[in-house]
Amino acid sequence: MLAAQVVPALRSLADRHSSETVLVVTHGGPSRVAQAHAAGIDYHEARRRETVLDNCAVCRFAVEDGDFRRLG
């Protein structure tokens, strides 16, 4: 399952760079996983609710104490 890989990887990056801004470049699947996790829903529900992500979409998140929060 994609979420089982993406969420721990993003948490690990956030832990290693806790006082920094990190740029992660990926395709829409992992971006949608992060969005879903921040919203407290699963990937399949996120796909049902939202339209396709635009090419070159920018998704901003804060990770604090392991919790994801979508910014702007």
PDB file of N, CA, C and O in Angstrom:
ATOM      1  N   MET A   1       0.842  -1.176   0.000  1.00  0.00           N
ATOM      2  CA  MET A   1       0.000   0.000   0.000  1.00  0.00           C
ATOM      3  C   MET A   1       0.892   1.246   0.000  1.00  0.00           C
ATOM      4  O   MET A   1       1.858   1.332   0.758  1.00  0.00           O
ATOM      5  N   LEU A   2       0.560   2.181  -0.840  1.00  0.00           N
ATOM      6  CA  LEU A   2       1.359   3.388  -1.021  1.00  0.00           C
ATOM      7  C   LEU A   2       1.499   4.194   0.269  1.00  0.00           C
ATOM      8  O   LEU A   2       2.586   4.685   0.576  1.00  0.00           O
ATOM      9  N   ALA A   3       0.424   4.335   1.018  1.00  0.00           N
ATOM     10  CA  ALA A   3       0.460   5.124   2.249  1.00  0.00           C
ATOM     11  C   ALA A   3       1.439   4.536   3.258  1.00  0.00           C
ATOM     12  O   ALA A   3       2.059   5.276   4.022  1.00  0.00           O
ATOM     13  N   ALA A   4       1.584   3.223   3.270  1.00  0.00           N
ATOM     14  CA  ALA A   4       2.492   2.570   4.211  1.00  0.00           C
ATOM     15  C   ALA A   4       3.944   2.917   3.929  1.00  0.00           C
ATOM     16  O   ALA A   4       4.795   2.771   4.806  1.00  0.00           O
ATOM     17  N   GLN A   5       4.239   3.371   2.729  1.00  0.00           N
ATOM     18  CA  GLN A   5       5.601   3.773   2.378  1.00  0.00           C
ATOM     19  C   GLN A   5       5.774   5.289   2.451  1.00  0.00           C
ATOM     20  O   GLN A   5       6.793   5.777   2.941  1.00  0.00           O
ATOM     21  N   VAL A   6       4.792   6.021   1.971  1.00  0.00           N
ATOM     22  CA  VAL A   6       4.919   7.478   1.847  1.00  0.00           C
ATOM     23  C   VAL A   6       4.915   8.169   3.211  1.00  0.00           C
ATOM     24  O   VAL A   6       5.786   8.996   3.481  1.00  0.00           O
ATOM     25  N   VAL A   7       3.969   7.850   4.057  1.00  0.00           N
ATOM     26  CA  VAL A   7       3.840   8.546   5.341  1.00  0.00           C
ATOM     27  C   VAL A   7       5.091   8.359   6.205  1.00  0.00           C
ATOM     28  O   VAL A   7       5.613   9.350   6.716  1.00  0.00           O
ATOM     29  N   PRO A   8       5.597   7.132   6.391  1.00  0.00           N
ATOM     30  CA  PRO A   8       6.831   6.995   7.177  1.00  0.00           C
ATOM     31  C   PRO A   8       8.033   7.703   6.537  1.00  0.00           C
ATOM     32  O   PRO A   8       8.874   8.249   7.252  1.00  0.00           O
ATOM     33  N   ALA A   9       8.122   7.700   5.220  1.00  0.00           N
ATOM     34  CA  ALA A   9       9.230   8.384   4.549  1.00  0.00           C
ATOM     35  C   ALA A   9       9.169   9.886   4.796  1.00  0.00           C
ATOM     36  O   ALA A   9      10.197  10.507   5.063  1.00  0.00           O
ATOM     37  N   LEU A  10       7.985  10.476   4.712  1.00  0.00           N
ATOM     38  CA  LEU A  10       7.849  11.911   4.961  1.00  0.00           C
ATOM     39  C   LEU A  10       8.114  12.249   6.429  1.00  0.00           C
ATOM     40  O   LEU A  10       8.728  13.272   6.733  1.00  0.00           O
ATOM     41  N   ARG A  11       7.651  11.390   7.333  1.00  0.00           N
ATOM     42  CA  ARG A  11       7.945  11.605   8.760  1.00  0.00           C
ATOM     43  C   ARG A  11       9.442  11.546   9.024  1.00  0.00           C
ATOM     44  O   ARG A  11       9.974  12.349   9.791  1.00  0.00           O
ATOM     45  N   SER A  12      10.117  10.602   8.393  1.00  0.00           N
ATOM     46  CA  SER A  12      11.563  10.463   8.553  1.00  0.00           C
ATOM     47  C   SER A  12      12.290  11.712   8.057  1.00  0.00           C
ATOM     48  O   SER A  12      13.201  12.210   8.718  1.00  0.00           O
ATOM     49  N   LEU A  13      11.883  12.213   6.895  1.00  0.00           N
ATOM     50  CA  LEU A  13      12.477  13.449   6.377  1.00  0.00           C
ATOM     51  C   LEU A  13      12.244  14.610   7.343  1.00  0.00           C
ATOM     52  O   LEU A  13      13.150  15.397   7.615  1.00  0.00           O
ATOM     53  N   ALA A  14      11.027  14.703   7.852  1.00  0.00           N
ATOM     54  CA  ALA A  14      10.699  15.786   8.781  1.00  0.00           C
ATOM     55  C   ALA A  14      11.528  15.678  10.060  1.00  0.00           C
ATOM     56  O   ALA A  14      11.980  16.691  10.593  1.00  0.00           O
ATOM     57  N   ASP A  15      11.725  14.470  10.549  1.00  0.00           N
ATOM     58  CA  ASP A  15      12.529  14.273  11.760  1.00  0.00           C
ATOM     59  C   ASP A  15      13.986  14.663  11.532  1.00  0.00           C
ATOM     60  O   ASP A  15      14.603  15.294  12.390  1.00  0.00           O
ATOM     61  N   ARG A  16      14.530  14.294  10.390  1.00  0.00           N
ATOM     62  CA  ARG A  16      15.940  14.576  10.097  1.00  0.00           C
ATOM     63  C   ARG A  16      16.191  16.052   9.794  1.00  0.00           C
ATOM     64  O   ARG A  16      17.321  16.530   9.898  1.00  0.00           O
ATOM     65  N   HIS A  17      15.129  16.770   9.417  1.00  0.00           N
ATOM     66  CA  HIS A  17      15.269  18.182   9.036  1.00  0.00           C
ATOM     67  C   HIS A  17      14.246  19.030   9.792  1.00  0.00           C
ATOM     68  O   HIS A  17      13.549  19.852   9.197  1.00  0.00           O
ATOM     69  N   SER A  18      14.165  18.828  11.093  1.00  0.00           N
ATOM     70  CA  SER A  18      13.086  19.428  11.887  1.00  0.00           C
ATOM     71  C   SER A  18      13.056  20.952  11.869  1.00  0.00           C
ATOM     72  O   SER A  18      11.985  21.537  12.030  1.00  0.00           O
ATOM     73  N   SER A  19      14.170  21.600  11.682  1.00  0.00           N
ATOM     74  CA  SER A  19      14.165  23.068  11.683  1.00  0.00           C
ATOM     75  C   SER A  19      14.353  23.637  10.278  1.00  0.00           C
ATOM     76  O   SER A  19      14.693  24.809  10.115  1.00  0.00           O
ATOM     77  N   GLU A  20      14.130  22.804   9.272  1.00  0.00           N
ATOM     78  CA  GLU A  20      14.373  23.216   7.895  1.00  0.00           C
ATOM     79  C   GLU A  20      13.114  23.053   7.042  1.00  0.00           C
ATOM     80  O   GLU A  20      12.156  22.380   7.423  1.00  0.00           O
ATOM     81  N   THR A  21      13.156  23.686   5.892  1.00  0.00           N
ATOM     82  CA  THR A  21      12.142  23.475   4.870  1.00  0.00           C
ATOM     83  C   THR A  21      12.702  22.461   3.890  1.00  0.00           C
ATOM     84  O   THR A  21      13.844  22.591   3.449  1.00  0.00           O
ATOM     85  N   VAL A  22      11.912  21.450   3.545  1.00  0.00           N
ATOM     86  CA  VAL A  22      12.358  20.384   2.660  1.00  0.00           C
ATOM     87  C   VAL A  22      11.467  20.374   1.421  1.00  0.00           C
ATOM     88  O   VAL A  22      10.245  20.481   1.526  1.00  0.00           O
ATOM     89  N   LEU A  23      12.077  20.247   0.260  1.00  0.00           N
ATOM     90  CA  LEU A  23      11.342  20.113  -0.998  1.00  0.00           C
ATOM     91  C   LEU A  23      11.345  18.648  -1.396  1.00  0.00           C
ATOM     92  O   LEU A  23      12.402  18.030  -1.521  1.00  0.00           O
ATOM     93  N   VAL A  24      10.157  18.098  -1.595  1.00  0.00           N
ATOM     94  CA  VAL A  24      10.006  16.722  -2.058  1.00  0.00           C
ATOM     95  C   VAL A  24       9.323  16.786  -3.407  1.00  0.00           C
ATOM     96  O   VAL A  24       8.240  17.359  -3.529  1.00  0.00           O
ATOM     97  N   VAL A  25       9.936  16.209  -4.412  1.00  0.00           N
ATOM     98  CA  VAL A  25       9.365  16.199  -5.754  1.00  0.00           C
ATOM     99  C   VAL A  25       8.890  14.782  -6.058  1.00  0.00           C
ATOM    100  O   VAL A  25       9.655  13.824  -5.948  1.00  0.00           O
ATOM    101  N   THR A  26       7.627  14.662  -6.437  1.00  0.00           N
ATOM    102  CA  THR A  26       7.039  13.346  -6.649  1.00  0.00           C
ATOM    103  C   THR A  26       5.884  13.457  -7.638  1.00  0.00           C
ATOM    104  O   THR A  26       5.565  14.546  -8.116  1.00  0.00           O
ATOM    105  N   HIS A  27       5.277  12.345  -7.932  1.00  0.00           N
ATOM    106  CA  HIS A  27       4.083  12.373  -8.795  1.00  0.00           C
ATOM    107  C   HIS A  27       2.836  12.482  -7.926  1.00  0.00           C
ATOM    108  O   HIS A  27       2.943  12.591  -6.704  1.00  0.00           O
ATOM    109  N   GLY A  28       1.682  12.456  -8.526  1.00  0.00           N
ATOM    110  CA  GLY A  28       0.433  12.734  -7.822  1.00  0.00           C
ATOM    111  C   GLY A  28       0.051  11.746  -6.742  1.00  0.00           C
ATOM    112  O   GLY A  28      -0.575  12.138  -5.756  1.00  0.00           O
ATOM    113  N   GLY A  29       0.404  10.482  -6.888  1.00  0.00           N
ATOM    114  CA  GLY A  29       0.007   9.472  -5.906  1.00  0.00           C
ATOM    115  C   GLY A  29       0.512   9.778  -4.505  1.00  0.00           C
ATOM    116  O   GLY A  29      -0.291   9.870  -3.577  1.00  0.00           O
ATOM    117  N   PRO A  30       1.823   9.939  -4.325  1.00  0.00           N
ATOM    118  CA  PRO A  30       2.326  10.277  -2.998  1.00  0.00           C
ATOM    119  C   PRO A  30       1.817  11.628  -2.484  1.00  0.00           C
ATOM    120  O   PRO A  30       1.604  11.791  -1.282  1.00  0.00           O
ATOM    121  N   SER A  31       1.624  12.582  -3.373  1.00  0.00           N
ATOM    122  CA  SER A  31       1.064  13.873  -2.955  1.00  0.00           C
ATOM    123  C   SER A  31      -0.339  13.691  -2.412  1.00  0.00           C
ATOM    124  O   SER A  31      -0.701  14.291  -1.400  1.00  0.00           O
ATOM    125  N   ARG A  32      -1.121  12.872  -3.075  1.00  0.00           N
ATOM    126  CA  ARG A  32      -2.491  12.623  -2.613  1.00  0.00           C
ATOM    127  C   ARG A  32      -2.478  11.867  -1.280  1.00  0.00           C
ATOM    128  O   ARG A  32      -3.320  12.119  -0.417  1.00  0.00           O
ATOM    129  N   VAL A  33      -1.529  10.944  -1.109  1.00  0.00           N
ATOM    130  CA  VAL A  33      -1.401  10.237   0.169  1.00  0.00           C
ATOM    131  C   VAL A  33      -1.147  11.238   1.294  1.00  0.00           C
ATOM    132  O   VAL A  33      -1.782  11.166   2.347  1.00  0.00           O
ATOM    133  N   ALA A  34      -0.223  12.168   1.073  1.00  0.00           N
ATOM    134  CA  ALA A  34       0.090  13.172   2.092  1.00  0.00           C
ATOM    135  C   ALA A  34      -1.128  14.049   2.381  1.00  0.00           C
ATOM    136  O   ALA A  34      -1.412  14.358   3.538  1.00  0.00           O
ATOM    137  N   GLN A  35      -1.840  14.446   1.341  1.00  0.00           N
ATOM    138  CA  GLN A  35      -3.043  15.260   1.532  1.00  0.00           C
ATOM    139  C   GLN A  35      -4.085  14.496   2.335  1.00  0.00           C
ATOM    140  O   GLN A  35      -4.692  15.043   3.256  1.00  0.00           O
ATOM    141  N   ALA A  36      -4.290  13.231   1.982  1.00  0.00           N
ATOM    142  CA  ALA A  36      -5.277  12.415   2.689  1.00  0.00           C
ATOM    143  C   ALA A  36      -4.888  12.243   4.152  1.00  0.00           C
ATOM    144  O   ALA A  36      -5.723  12.376   5.047  1.00  0.00           O
ATOM    145  N   HIS A  37      -3.629  11.952   4.381  1.00  0.00           N
ATOM    146  CA  HIS A  37      -3.164  11.760   5.756  1.00  0.00           C
ATOM    147  C   HIS A  37      -3.377  13.031   6.582  1.00  0.00           C
ATOM    148  O   HIS A  37      -3.825  12.961   7.726  1.00  0.00           O
ATOM    149  N   ALA A  38      -3.060  14.175   6.011  1.00  0.00           N
ATOM    150  CA  ALA A  38      -3.247  15.452   6.707  1.00  0.00           C
ATOM    151  C   ALA A  38      -4.723  15.712   7.003  1.00  0.00           C
ATOM    152  O   ALA A  38      -5.055  16.340   8.008  1.00  0.00           O
ATOM    153  N   ALA A  39      -5.606  15.230   6.131  1.00  0.00           N
ATOM    154  CA  ALA A  39      -7.050  15.421   6.313  1.00  0.00           C
ATOM    155  C   ALA A  39      -7.679  14.352   7.205  1.00  0.00           C
ATOM    156  O   ALA A  39      -8.853  14.453   7.559  1.00  0.00           O
ATOM    157  N   GLY A  40      -6.903  13.327   7.569  1.00  0.00           N
ATOM    158  CA  GLY A  40      -7.435  12.267   8.419  1.00  0.00           C
ATOM    159  C   GLY A  40      -8.315  11.275   7.686  1.00  0.00           C
ATOM    160  O   GLY A  40      -9.168  10.625   8.291  1.00  0.00           O
ATOM    161  N   ILE A  41      -8.108  11.160   6.378  1.00  0.00           N
ATOM    162  CA  ILE A  41      -8.874  10.193   5.580  1.00  0.00           C
ATOM    163  C   ILE A  41      -7.900   9.272   4.854  1.00  0.00           C
ATOM    164  O   ILE A  41      -6.705   9.560   4.795  1.00  0.00           O
ATOM    165  N   ASP A  42      -8.396   8.172   4.303  1.00  0.00           N
ATOM    166  CA  ASP A  42      -7.491   7.278   3.578  1.00  0.00           C
ATOM    167  C   ASP A  42      -7.381   7.699   2.104  1.00  0.00           C
ATOM    168  O   ASP A  42      -8.153   8.523   1.613  1.00  0.00           O
ATOM    169  N   TYR A  43      -6.418   7.118   1.436  1.00  0.00           N
ATOM    170  CA  TYR A  43      -6.092   7.450   0.054  1.00  0.00           C
ATOM    171  C   TYR A  43      -7.304   7.289  -0.870  1.00  0.00           C
ATOM    172  O   TYR A  43      -7.558   8.141  -1.722  1.00  0.00           O
ATOM    173  N   HIS A  44      -8.042   6.202  -0.697  1.00  0.00           N
ATOM    174  CA  HIS A  44      -9.183   5.940  -1.588  1.00  0.00           C
ATOM    175  C   HIS A  44     -10.286   6.990  -1.406  1.00  0.00           C
ATOM    176  O   HIS A  44     -10.919   7.411  -2.374  1.00  0.00           O
ATOM    177  N   GLU A  45     -10.504   7.402  -0.166  1.00  0.00           N
ATOM    178  CA  GLU A  45     -11.493   8.455   0.081  1.00  0.00           C
ATOM    179  C   GLU A  45     -11.014   9.773  -0.526  1.00  0.00           C
ATOM    180  O   GLU A  45     -11.814  10.531  -1.074  1.00  0.00           O
ATOM    181  N   ALA A  46      -9.725  10.047  -0.430  1.00  0.00           N
ATOM    182  CA  ALA A  46      -9.181  11.279  -1.021  1.00  0.00           C
ATOM    183  C   ALA A  46      -9.377  11.275  -2.533  1.00  0.00           C
ATOM    184  O   ALA A  46      -9.724  12.305  -3.112  1.00  0.00           O
ATOM    185  N   ARG A  47      -9.164  10.146  -3.173  1.00  0.00           N
ATOM    186  CA  ARG A  47      -9.368  10.056  -4.625  1.00  0.00           C
ATOM    187  C   ARG A  47     -10.823  10.287  -4.987  1.00  0.00           C
ATOM    188  O   ARG A  47     -11.128  10.905  -6.007  1.00  0.00           O
ATOM    189  N   ARG A  48     -11.724   9.786  -4.144  1.00  0.00           N
ATOM    190  CA  ARG A  48     -13.154   9.955  -4.408  1.00  0.00           C
ATOM    191  C   ARG A  48     -13.564  11.416  -4.254  1.00  0.00           C
ATOM    192  O   ARG A  48     -14.389  11.909  -5.024  1.00  0.00           O
ATOM    193  N   ARG A  49     -13.006  12.106  -3.284  1.00  0.00           N
ATOM    194  CA  ARG A  49     -13.406  13.480  -2.973  1.00  0.00           C
ATOM    195  C   ARG A  49     -12.805  14.526  -3.898  1.00  0.00           C
ATOM    196  O   ARG A  49     -13.466  15.511  -4.226  1.00  0.00           O
ATOM    197  N   GLU A  50     -11.576  14.331  -4.319  1.00  0.00           N
ATOM    198  CA  GLU A  50     -10.861  15.388  -5.024  1.00  0.00           C
ATOM    199  C   GLU A  50     -10.666  15.059  -6.501  1.00  0.00           C
ATOM    200  O   GLU A  50     -10.672  13.901  -6.919  1.00  0.00           O
ATOM    201  N   THR A  51     -10.494  16.117  -7.259  1.00  0.00           N
ATOM    202  CA  THR A  51     -10.184  15.938  -8.669  1.00  0.00           C
ATOM    203  C   THR A  51      -8.712  15.563  -8.806  1.00  0.00           C
ATOM    204  O   THR A  51      -7.966  15.571  -7.827  1.00  0.00           O
ATOM    205  N   VAL A  52      -8.313  15.243  -9.999  1.00  0.00           N
ATOM    206  CA  VAL A  52      -6.921  14.902 -10.283  1.00  0.00           C
ATOM    207  C   VAL A  52      -6.036  16.101  -9.975  1.00  0.00           C
ATOM    208  O   VAL A  52      -6.408  17.243 -10.244  1.00  0.00           O
ATOM    209  N   LEU A  53      -4.866  15.837  -9.412  1.00  0.00           N
ATOM    210  CA  LEU A  53      -3.907  16.911  -9.162  1.00  0.00           C
ATOM    211  C   LEU A  53      -3.348  17.412 -10.485  1.00  0.00           C
ATOM    212  O   LEU A  53      -3.066  16.622 -11.386  1.00  0.00           O
ATOM    213  N   ASP A  54      -3.190  18.714 -10.599  1.00  0.00           N
ATOM    214  CA  ASP A  54      -2.598  19.297 -11.801  1.00  0.00           C
ATOM    215  C   ASP A  54      -1.131  18.923 -11.905  1.00  0.00           C
ATOM    216  O   ASP A  54      -0.465  18.695 -10.895  1.00  0.00           O
ATOM    217  N   ASN A  55      -0.625  18.860 -13.146  1.00  0.00           N
ATOM    218  CA  ASN A  55       0.810  18.704 -13.330  1.00  0.00           C
ATOM    219  C   ASN A  55       1.505  19.874 -12.657  1.00  0.00           C
ATOM    220  O   ASN A  55       1.029  21.007 -12.723  1.00  0.00           O
ATOM    221  N   CYS A  56       2.608  19.606 -12.022  1.00  0.00           N
ATOM    222  CA  CYS A  56       3.409  20.619 -11.324  1.00  0.00           C
ATOM    223  C   CYS A  56       2.656  21.266 -10.159  1.00  0.00           C
ATOM    224  O   CYS A  56       2.955  22.400  -9.786  1.00  0.00           O
ATOM    225  N   ALA A  57       1.697  20.568  -9.592  1.00  0.00           N
ATOM    226  CA  ALA A  57       0.973  21.087  -8.429  1.00  0.00           C
ATOM    227  C   ALA A  57       1.932  21.229  -7.257  1.00  0.00           C
ATOM    228  O   ALA A  57       2.857  20.431  -7.103  1.00  0.00           O
ATOM    229  N   VAL A  58       1.713  22.226  -6.448  1.00  0.00           N
ATOM    230  CA  VAL A  58       2.507  22.445  -5.243  1.00  0.00           C
ATOM    231  C   VAL A  58       1.604  22.183  -4.047  1.00  0.00           C
ATOM    232  O   VAL A  58       0.558  22.814  -3.901  1.00  0.00           O
ATOM    233  N   CYS A  59       2.010  21.254  -3.199  1.00  0.00           N
ATOM    234  CA  CYS A  59       1.274  20.915  -1.988  1.00  0.00           C
ATOM    235  C   CYS A  59       2.202  21.198  -0.816  1.00  0.00           C
ATOM    236  O   CYS A  59       3.308  20.659  -0.756  1.00  0.00           O
ATOM    237  N   ARG A  60       1.769  22.027   0.102  1.00  0.00           N
ATOM    238  CA  ARG A  60       2.613  22.415   1.237  1.00  0.00           C
ATOM    239  C   ARG A  60       2.062  21.814   2.525  1.00  0.00           C
ATOM    240  O   ARG A  60       0.859  21.840   2.784  1.00  0.00           O
ATOM    241  N   PHE A  61       2.988  21.265   3.332  1.00  0.00           N
ATOM    242  CA  PHE A  61       2.623  20.628   4.588  1.00  0.00           C
ATOM    243  C   PHE A  61       3.595  21.033   5.682  1.00  0.00           C
ATOM    244  O   PHE A  61       4.752  21.361   5.421  1.00  0.00           O
ATOM    245  N   ALA A  62       3.106  21.002   6.895  1.00  0.00           N
ATOM    246  CA  ALA A  62       3.957  21.085   8.070  1.00  0.00           C
ATOM    247  C   ALA A  62       3.836  19.744   8.782  1.00  0.00           C
ATOM    248  O   ALA A  62       2.753  19.164   8.848  1.00  0.00           O
ATOM    249  N   VAL A  63       4.938  19.262   9.305  1.00  0.00           N
ATOM    250  CA  VAL A  63       4.924  18.033  10.095  1.00  0.00           C
ATOM    251  C   VAL A  63       5.440  18.410  11.477  1.00  0.00           C
ATOM    252  O   VAL A  63       6.594  18.807  11.640  1.00  0.00           O
ATOM    253  N   GLU A  64       4.570  18.277  12.458  1.00  0.00           N
ATOM    254  CA  GLU A  64       4.904  18.636  13.834  1.00  0.00           C
ATOM    255  C   GLU A  64       4.536  17.478  14.746  1.00  0.00           C
ATOM    256  O   GLU A  64       3.381  17.057  14.796  1.00  0.00           O
ATOM    257  N   ASP A  65       5.517  16.970  15.461  1.00  0.00           N
ATOM    258  CA  ASP A  65       5.319  15.817  16.338  1.00  0.00           C
ATOM    259  C   ASP A  65       4.705  14.634  15.592  1.00  0.00           C
ATOM    260  O   ASP A  65       3.895  13.891  16.147  1.00  0.00           O
ATOM    261  N   GLY A  66       5.099  14.469  14.328  1.00  0.00           N
ATOM    262  CA  GLY A  66       4.607  13.354  13.518  1.00  0.00           C
ATOM    263  C   GLY A  66       3.259  13.594  12.873  1.00  0.00           C
ATOM    264  O   GLY A  66       2.806  12.766  12.082  1.00  0.00           O
ATOM    265  N   ASP A  67       2.604  14.701  13.185  1.00  0.00           N
ATOM    266  CA  ASP A  67       1.289  15.008  12.615  1.00  0.00           C
ATOM    267  C   ASP A  67       1.445  15.908  11.386  1.00  0.00           C
ATOM    268  O   ASP A  67       2.215  16.868  11.397  1.00  0.00           O
ATOM    269  N   PHE A  68       0.712  15.582  10.344  1.00  0.00           N
ATOM    270  CA  PHE A  68       0.750  16.366   9.099  1.00  0.00           C
ATOM    271  C   PHE A  68      -0.341  17.419   9.142  1.00  0.00           C
ATOM    272  O   PHE A  68      -1.456  17.160   9.595  1.00  0.00           O
ATOM    273  N   ARG A  69      -0.009  18.605   8.667  1.00  0.00           N
ATOM    274  CA  ARG A  69      -0.995  19.675   8.542  1.00  0.00           C
ATOM    275  C   ARG A  69      -0.755  20.328   7.183  1.00  0.00           C
ATOM    276  O   ARG A  69       0.365  20.719   6.856  1.00  0.00           O
ATOM    277  N   ARG A  70      -1.809  20.438   6.411  1.00  0.00           N
ATOM    278  CA  ARG A  70      -1.697  21.067   5.093  1.00  0.00           C
ATOM    279  C   ARG A  70      -1.643  22.576   5.258  1.00  0.00           C
ATOM    280  O   ARG A  70      -2.412  23.158   6.024  1.00  0.00           O
ATOM    281  N   LEU A  71      -0.737  23.194   4.541  1.00  0.00           N
ATOM    282  CA  LEU A  71      -0.586  24.644   4.570  1.00  0.00           C
ATOM    283  C   LEU A  71      -1.145  25.239   3.279  1.00  0.00           C
ATOM    284  O   LEU A  71      -0.897  24.729   2.186  1.00  0.00           O
ATOM    285  N   GLY A  72      -1.884  26.298   3.421  1.00  0.00           N
ATOM    286  CA  GLY A  72      -2.395  27.021   2.261  1.00  0.00           C
ATOM    287  C   GLY A  72      -2.982  26.179   1.271  1.00  0.00           C
ATOM    288  O   GLY A  72      -3.450  26.669   0.243  1.00  0.00           O
TER     289      GLY A  72
END
